[in-house]
């Protein structure tokens, strides 16, 4: 809720779901058309659980593995498929990625040099690292809100998006939530 261009929170729960010990659901945007700054915020949001774990427990676990995988896929698509990278430009480096068969990694053909592959890897790493740092800064600046949310979740197990907004506004009177959509 502190980052711009994110989907609205529907609810947060600490009730385990499958392999997840807790989860946050978002109200999806009404369009499949997504801007670069929205994707950058999604990357940061994906690291919220991992960062919170690190800040609160001074340890990390395997709990954020799916979030990390999802963030890495978004960053990879931004660089390799959607041309959303200044260093590499508006070029698709994802040729042949739609082929699904065993041994794909061994037989995969790429139409670019090893030097370009290293640049792609570096740019994906930079996107992921920058997004992690944005999430960390947002949570460090609002650690008191995180603690209050934790208390509320321990009491109720599930907090709706409107309740989260009320909690934030009670602790940050006059706070204006960032826009969910980039200006055209």
Secondary structure, 3 states (H helix, E strand, C coil): CCCCCCCEEEEEECCCECCECCEEEEECCCCCCCCHHHHHHHHHHHCHHHHHHHHHHCCCCHHHHHHHHHHHHHHHHHHHCCCCCCCCCCCCCCCCCCCCCCCHHHHCCCCCCHHHHHHHHHHHHHHHHHHHHHHHHHHHHCHHHHHHHHHHHHHHCEEEHHHHHHHHHHHCCCCCCCCCCCCC
